[in-house]
Amino acid sequence: MNSTLIEKHSKQLLQVMPNTSNCMSRLTRLDRQWTMATMTGKINCSRIAQTLIDFIIKTQENFSGLKQNLIEILIKENTHKVVQEISAAAQVVIDILKRNLFERTADVGFLATDDDLVRFLSNPERTHQDVSIIEDRLREYRDKYTVYNEIIILDTDGYVCAHLDPTNKITTSTDPLIAETLEAADYVETYRKSDLALNTGEVLIYSQAIKSPDTGGCLGVLCLIFDFAGEMNGIFEHLSELSKDTILIVLDERGYAIASSDTDSVPTNKRLSMNLDQDFQIININKTTYLSKTVKTKGYQGFFGLPWYGHVLKKLDTAFSHSSDNSFNAAAIRDKAHFSGRLTHVEDASENVLSDLELVVQNGEIMAAKKCIEPNLVEQMEGRALPHILNEIKKIGDQVQNVFQYSTDELLQLVTSSRLHDTQFLAQLAIDIMDRNLYERANDCRWWALTSDFKLILAKQTIDENDRDRMRKILGYINSLYTVYTNLFIYDRSGKILACSNPGEYNKEGRILNTGYVGQTIRITDSQLYCVSDFFKTDLYATDGKERYTYIYNASITSHEDSSHVLGGIGIVFDSEPEFEAMLTDVLPQDGQGRIIEGAEGMFVEPNGKLIASTNPDRNPGETINLDHDFTQLTEGESSVKLIEEDGSLYAIGCAHSSGYREYKRDGDYKNDVLCIVRVLI
């Protein structure tokens, strides 16, 4: 935290920190009392105790310096706590969004090569029935990938050949993104107003050219219009616990709000001040003062997308109106928390000064007793007056020390409470990332099961090598776009693997899978349903012949003519070890070099203790670990946090139960209880 920046705003910050202001007021009042007592000593005891009084004055000056240090620490730590919280929120807002949008780039890339779409655009004599059939196919797609509001297919001249939204009265488009997309080698990401979505304001569109597989020439353009408002509302709702005084915002590269959790205070298209180089800013909007923070996205798997930023505003007048949790043992925190040293050194210094003061008072009392029996009447009078003055100064010193100790205790408890809150938040974030990621897996298997060539080939009486090669080619292309899988495979009704995407898995072809998930998949006749294996060890996910644990997502492949007739299924093998580890690693606190800080660990685990993934290399998927009973009692969407002592150190342990994403794990079709546990050394 930039000390110069805090010093610049220290007066303004102090005004909105009630506990710190109270501490300063009490110390200032005691300082005045000390000054008055010292002046009384000067007037009444200067002949016998001038040296002693000079030392008391020096001690007071030392305490005054320590008072200033204490206030500075209180301001800095309180500010650091709040800025850290809003920075984390801003980072989550933009990074969760970018993770979602990364998946959209794969969607548009794959759908643009869909054989049915290619055949549709290749036909110059398209009929109304052809349009109806292709729109049904697009509707199937949107029913699985529910993040899209509209899907549009245009020819190279901008004529709309098919689309889904009946309220979108579009027939042609002159949007420049069509020409741009036709010239692009890859997808195009666009956010602005477009005639592709009339009367809807700014829209987020992913477009890619649909090309002939024979000539490579452009046949048209596919546009996926993302449900940006719905996605942002979901993110804002997930973070709603941050409190009513916080506004979450996404800014474009010019600083204009494109999404806001409070459109009354910060409507979209409002321009805000953003400074990526400062720890925080203090700004005024509509006569309200806010603490603000802007962050860049960390990206996801090399994807950064459009230059957008996470931004958070927190009302300054209530930002520090928190109370410390007095249930924590301050003495234990002093002794065992790793962070405590930087907070207690001022108190330690004050104790040393107070010890010196007590010694001076004792010597003064001895000197006063001697002077009381001196023949000099003036010295006798001063000797009798001195103990009262010394006693008053000692009382004031004790009160000052009590304020130091109380303030330090409160700060220790505040920081501990903040660490616990942060750890619980990280567990919630990690399980949300997991749910969002696996939502995409459920979508993928269902959509790929609708591939026309798979249906046509599996409907044959005899499948020859050319058919296998065709399926391998399609699967391989899909796998090249969707790299979170180690293998995709097609199997028939008997469970026999017919084709694989990964050449290294071709040796699995011909094998019959006698597993529960295959049997369940073969009984599925609804294209909206899917089946997921248990988290299990399998040679379908192996390294050097060693079986590993994973999930396999499945969907049935049904006949073109009769959807109730199941021909087989598709299985997609999730690359669980690196993917889950990356999810956990991304949320754990890291040092300046991007390494997980000492003592931090994250894990996904079933409530029965079966480990799914861990950042601790000493733990292995599939092993059973002991869980706190309270954690195992959590239900969907619930979370908890605990402070524990282990080997002389204190740890914050946060736990969150998965709650699903959109319809995934929420519609009753699939249930899979998973906990995320995050452990952080405090």
Beta strands, then each sheet from edge to edge (+ up, - down):
strand 1: 148-155
strand 2: 160-163
strand 3: 188-193
strand 4: 202-211
strand 5: 218-226
strand 6: 246-251
strand 7: 257-260
strand 8: 281-285
strand 9: 288-296
strand 10: 309-315
strand 11: 485-492
strand 12: 497-500
strand 13: 531-532
strand 14: 536-543
strand 15: 546-550
strand 16: 552-558
strand 17: 566-574
strand 18: 601-605
strand 19: 611-614
strand 20: 639-646
strand 21: 649-657
strand 22: 675-681
sheet 1: 2+ 1- 5+ 4- 3+
sheet 2: 7+ 6- 10+ 9- 8+
sheet 3: 12+ 11- 17+ 16- 13+
sheet 4: 14+ 15-
sheet 5: 19+ 18- 22+ 21- 20+
end
